[in-house]
Amino acid sequence: MRKNDLSECGIVLSDEQLLQLDKLADYMVEYNKNVNLTRITEPDEITEKHYIDSILPLTMVDVPRGTNVIDVGAGAGFPSLPMKIYRPDLSFTLLDSSNKRVTYLDSACKMLGIECETVHARGEEAGKDPKYREKYDFAVARAVAALNVLCEYCLPFVKVGGMFLALKGEKDETEDAENAIKTLGGKITEVKKYSLPGGDKRTLAVIKKISSTPPQYPRVSAKIAKKPL
């Protein structure tokens, strides 16, 4: 891992943190041979499209020390694992519906010597579970789902006064998601447009939870997909 690659983006890491990211890349690529985690396996691509892409939002938004964060649909651990390495003071819960991915996340955390809670559950089910519902200061997600769909999965986890950070591609989807955000108790506070070093465009939607999510949400996944808010 070249320190300059990250520092040029305003991401300052210690040698130990850089070593952790190197170890994670090696471990993920090896594990990926048996379990499909990611199509991005080249070192430079991992640095830019997994690490820089995951960490940059923490340089743009004030996240207080000790904040508890849930990564909804954590997959191969992005953005949560690079975020945890960058900000070890944050407390992370990694939620995913695939047992194979959760097993990988557990083993990756153990290999890195970091502590994260992992949860094997569907987002719409965990979002109604009192153990997780409105228990988190922040939710994060880096997903291909439309923002209005993503909000129904993520906002139920966020405490009133907390934030949902949606890591999205080039298109600003907040206008299309306004009804969903309002219905679920959220309010758009910022939309940040930026680029990765290679030129890929990104949008960070910052959504504040201003009131409790009504109890009927999240709905079952088939209804979320068929009739988005």
N, C-alpha and C positions, 0 to 999 in steps of 0.2 A: 504494500500500500504506500503510494507516494504522498507524503504529507502535503506537498504543494497542491495536489489535485483537490484537496479539501479546503486548505487554508485560503485558496483563491476564491472560494465560495463563502468565506467568512466562518468556516467550521474549523475551530482550533481544537486539536486532539493531542493528548500526551502520547509518548512512545508506547506505553502500555495499552492505551485505547486502540492505537493503530495496529498493534500486534493482535488484539482481540478481533478486530475486523478482518485481518488476514486469516486468522484461525477459522473464523466463521465462514469465510469464502471457501477455504479448502474443504471444510467439513461439509458444507452444503453441496458443493460440486460432486464430492465423493458419494454422498447420500443420494443425490439426484440420479445416480446410475441405477438405483433400485426402486426409488419412490419418486414419482413425478412431482417435483416442487417448483421448478422454474425452467424457462427456456433460455434464460440469461445466464451463461456460464463462463464467458470470457472475462478475464480480470478487469480490463478497463470498463467494460459494460457493467459489471457488478458494482464497481466503484461509483459510476455515474448514475445508473438507473435503479440501483437498489440502495446504496449507501447515501449518496448526496441527496437523492430524491426523498429518502426517508427522513434525513436529519434537518434539511433546510427549513421546514416549518417551525422547528423549535428555535430557529434564529429570528423568526418573524413575529412570533407571538409570545407574550409574557406568560410563561408557565411557572408558577411559584414552586419553590423547593418542597419536596415531599408530596407533591400532587399525585393522586391515584388516577391511573389512566387505563381504559380498556381499549384494546385493539380488536375491533369486530370483524371477523373473517380474516384472522391473522395469516392464514396460508403458510408461506415459508418464513414468516416472521418479519414481514415488512409492512408498516414502518417500525414496528415495536422493538425488534432486537437492536438495530442501529441506534434508535432513540435511547434505549436503556444503556447502551455502551457510552453514548455521548453524555447522557444525563443519569448517572447511576443513582442519584438521589430520588428519582421518580419511581413510583411503585406501579408495576404493570400487570394487568390480567390479559392473557392471550386467549381469545375465544375462537374456536373453529369447529365446523360440523364434521370434519374428517378425522377419524381416529388415527389414521396413518400420519397425518400432518401434526396432530397433537403429540403423538409419540416422538416425532422428529423434534418438535419444539422443546419438549422436556429434555431430550438428550442433548440438544444444542446448548440449552441453558446450563446444563450440568457440565458440559465440556468447557464452556466459557467461564464457569465459576460465578454465574449471576443468578439471582433469585427472581423468578417470575411465577405468578400463578397461571396455570393453564386450565382451560375449561373445554371439555368436549360436549358441545351442544349446538343446536340450531339457534341462530340469532333471535328468531321470533319466539322461541320457547323460553330461552334465557331472559329475554326482555320482559317477560311476564312473571318471572320467578322473583319473589321478594328478596332473595339472597343477592340478586344483581340489579334489580330494577331501581333506577334513580339512586345508585350508590357511588357513582364515579364523578370526580371533578371534571374529567375530560374523557371524551371518546375520540378515537382516531380510526380512520379507515382509508385504505388506498385500494379502491375497487373500480371495476368497469361498470357497475350498475349506475343507472341514472340517479341524479342527486335526490329526486323526490322519493325514489325507492330506498336509497341508502339511508335517508333520514328516518324512515319508518323502522328500520333495523337498529339504528344507532341512538337516536334521541331518547328512547325509553330508558337507556342505561344512565343518562346524565342527570345529576342533581340539579334542582333549580338553582340558578346562579352559576352553573358550570358551562362548559363549552364543548361543542363538537367541531373537530377539525377534519374537513373532507378534502383529501388530496386527490385532485382531479387533473384531467388533461387540459388541452388548450381551451376548450369551450367553456364559457361561463354559463352554468346551468341554473343559477340562482333564481332567475325570473320564472322559469318553468317549475321550480320547486317551491315557490312562495306559498302556495296553498298548503302543501305538505308541511312546510316548516311551521307555519302559523297554527295549523291543526294540531301538531304534535307538541306545541308549547315552546317553539323556538323563535328566534329573531336573527336575521342576518346582520352581523355587525361589521364585517369587512370581507372584501373579495380581493385577494392579492394575486396579481399576474406576474409571472417570472419565467425564466428559462434555465434549463440545465446547461452545463458547459458546452455540450455538443449541439445545442440549439433547440432541443425539444421544449415545447411550450408547456407550462403548467399553470394551474389555477388552484389556489387555496381558499376554500370557503370557510369562513369563521362564523359559527352559528352559536349564539348564546341561548341557554335554556332559561326562559323567563317565567314559565308556569308548568305545573305538572302535566305530563302526558295523560290524556284521557284513558280510562282503564281498558277500553276496547282495542287499544293499539299496543303492540303491533298485532296485526291480523295474521292469519295463516299465510304461508308463503304463496300459495296458489292465488289467493285474493290480492295480495300485494302486487303480484306480477300481472294479473288480469285487469285489475282496476286500480292503478296507482293513484295516490292522493293528488 
